[in-house]
């Protein structure tokens, strides 16, 4: 049984940083796209970024314009994990954050933002940005 488990959420002050982690079990995702989404109350699930394997131990990241330059997705191939480093956090970043994994190695960039293109999801972790 495949499971994705997020950790690292919590309360942080505006301007602060937080690092989320997502551990996958039941299947190796090292050569498959993994990404992060978030959902605020009353809003649709929003894509943040996706990491795609490009060969060997190398990955490349793709990001939503709303978080580009502030958020970074990274992978640990051996540990089967994906992380989200969030800097310069704002109150509007408050949401439940989800990691997701795809079974399609060939996911194209234009499809990365669609939740339906991911096959596995974590349960979510709350991030609250407030003073």
Order of alpha helices (4+ residues) and beta strands (2+ residues): beta-beta-beta-beta-beta-beta-beta-beta-beta-beta-beta
